[in-house]
């Protein structure tokens, strides 16, 4: 599975993370709870992603992630 793009936003709609074209489950390529080198506060963040499955199908996903420190 390939992540075509992943965007994460704070509760005010500010983009805090964006990454494109990376393999799933690559821990060092995903979001680490920071933005511009600064630790973000605990809270709810919204994600939007598009992934390509092994069979070539594309899925668009969105939801919430809870950041806890």
Buried (B, 14 or more C-beta within 10 A) or exposed (E): EEBBBBBBBBEEEEEBBEBEEBEEEEEEBBBEBEBEEEEBEEEEBBBBBBBBEEEEEEEEEEEEEEBEE
